[in-house]
């Protein structure tokens, strides 16, 4: 069952799983673990794509839980140099950067929240899908807090 769509340049992928988890770290700061998985798509010539987006314990300045509805955050970089941590990665063939992206948290109902997400990523596939590839995502995420 599709819960949203991920578009990478001109390719569409049905989202089958989207989770947004938050908790406070030892410094009492909100950190976020994010998983987005899509259905596999055969692009021909034995090219099977199953993109996913990951964020593991990402600190996003200005984003605090548990009420996310109406919040919008811009993330210019893929790597947090101050914390020496990756923020988000896109996986198609290997983990690559997600950067210059904006997350908009829309309607939140109990443990669900609609998210619109757009930005750029690296795919490292060919000239067209190499670097600075635009993506956008709209999905209903399952929301949880520890």
C-alpha positions as CSV (number, residue, x, y, z in Angstrom):
1,X,0.0,0.0,0.0
2,X,1.4,3.4,-1.0
3,X,1.5,6.1,1.6
4,X,3.1,8.7,-0.6
5,X,5.4,9.4,-3.6
6,X,9.1,10.1,-4.0
7,X,10.1,11.8,-7.2
8,X,13.8,11.8,-8.2
9,X,14.1,14.2,-11.2
10,X,11.6,12.6,-13.6
11,X,11.2,9.2,-11.9
12,X,8.4,8.4,-9.5
13,X,8.6,5.8,-6.7
14,X,5.7,4.7,-4.5
15,X,6.5,5.0,-0.8
16,X,5.7,1.9,1.2
17,X,7.1,2.9,4.6
18,X,7.9,6.3,6.2
19,X,8.8,6.7,9.9
20,X,9.8,9.8,11.9
21,X,11.0,9.0,15.4
22,X,12.1,11.6,18.0
23,X,13.7,11.5,21.4
24,X,15.9,13.7,23.5
25,X,19.6,12.9,23.7
26,X,21.9,13.1,26.7
27,X,22.2,16.9,26.2
28,X,18.4,17.2,26.3
29,X,18.2,18.0,22.6
30,X,15.7,16.6,20.2
31,X,17.3,14.2,17.7
32,X,15.5,12.4,14.9
33,X,15.7,9.0,13.2
34,X,14.0,8.9,9.8
35,X,13.4,6.0,7.4
36,X,11.7,6.2,4.0
37,X,11.4,3.1,1.8
38,X,10.0,2.8,-1.7
39,X,8.8,-0.1,-3.9
40,X,11.4,-1.4,-6.3
41,X,11.1,-0.2,-9.8
42,X,12.6,-1.8,-12.9
43,X,13.9,0.9,-15.2
44,X,14.9,-1.6,-17.9
45,X,18.4,-2.8,-18.9
46,X,18.5,-4.7,-15.6
47,X,18.4,-1.3,-13.7
48,X,16.4,-1.9,-10.5
49,X,16.0,1.1,-8.3
50,X,14.6,1.0,-4.7
51,X,15.5,4.4,-3.3
52,X,15.4,5.0,0.5
53,X,16.2,8.0,2.7
54,X,17.8,7.7,6.1
55,X,18.6,9.9,9.0
56,X,20.0,8.5,12.1
57,X,20.0,10.6,15.3
58,X,20.0,13.8,13.3
59,X,20.0,17.0,15.2
60,X,17.9,19.6,13.3
61,X,18.3,23.0,14.9
62,X,14.9,24.6,15.5
63,X,12.9,21.3,15.3
64,X,11.6,20.2,18.6
65,X,8.8,17.6,19.4
66,X,6.3,16.4,20.0
67,X,4.1,18.9,18.0
68,X,5.6,19.3,14.5
69,X,2.5,20.4,12.6
70,X,3.1,23.7,10.8
71,X,6.9,23.7,11.2
72,X,9.3,24.1,8.3
73,X,13.0,23.6,8.4
74,X,15.7,24.2,5.8
75,X,18.9,22.0,5.9
76,X,21.7,23.3,3.6
77,X,24.2,20.5,4.1
78,X,24.3,16.7,4.3
79,X,26.9,16.7,7.0
80,X,26.9,18.4,10.4
81,X,30.5,19.5,10.8
82,X,30.0,20.8,14.3
83,X,28.8,17.4,15.5
84,X,30.8,15.3,12.9
85,X,27.6,13.4,11.9
86,X,25.7,12.8,8.7
87,X,22.2,14.2,8.7
88,X,20.4,12.5,5.8
89,X,21.4,10.1,3.0
90,X,19.7,8.8,-0.1
91,X,20.4,5.2,-1.0
92,X,19.9,3.9,-4.5
93,X,23.2,2.1,-5.2
94,X,25.1,3.4,-2.2
95,X,24.6,6.0,0.5
96,X,24.8,9.5,-1.0
97,X,24.3,13.0,0.2
98,X,20.9,14.7,0.7
99,X,21.4,18.5,0.9
100,X,19.8,21.9,0.1
101,X,16.5,20.5,1.3
102,X,13.4,21.7,3.0
103,X,11.0,19.8,5.2
104,X,7.4,21.0,5.8
105,X,5.4,19.3,8.5
106,X,1.7,19.5,7.6
107,X,-1.3,18.0,9.3
108,X,-0.5,15.9,12.4
109,X,-3.0,13.5,13.8
110,X,-2.0,11.4,16.8
111,X,0.8,9.1,15.4
112,X,0.7,10.3,11.8
113,X,2.0,13.4,10.1
114,X,2.0,14.6,6.5
115,X,5.4,15.8,5.3
116,X,6.4,17.6,2.1
117,X,10.2,17.3,1.5
118,X,12.2,18.7,-1.4
119,X,15.8,19.2,-2.1
120,X,18.8,17.7,-3.9
121,X,20.7,14.5,-3.6
122,X,23.5,12.6,-5.2
123,X,22.8,9.3,-6.9
124,X,26.1,8.6,-8.6
125,X,24.5,6.7,-11.5
126,X,25.2,8.6,-14.7
127,X,25.4,12.1,-16.0
128,X,21.6,12.7,-15.6
129,X,21.3,11.1,-12.2
130,X,24.8,11.9,-10.9
131,X,25.1,14.9,-8.6
132,X,22.7,17.7,-7.6
133,X,19.6,15.7,-8.6
134,X,16.4,17.3,-7.5
135,X,13.9,15.2,-5.5
136,X,10.6,15.8,-3.8
137,X,8.6,13.7,-1.5
138,X,5.1,13.8,-0.1
139,X,4.1,11.1,2.4
140,X,2.2,10.3,5.5
141,X,4.8,9.4,8.1
142,X,4.3,7.3,11.2
143,X,5.4,9.5,14.1
144,X,6.8,8.2,17.4
145,X,8.6,9.6,20.5
146,X,10.6,7.9,23.1
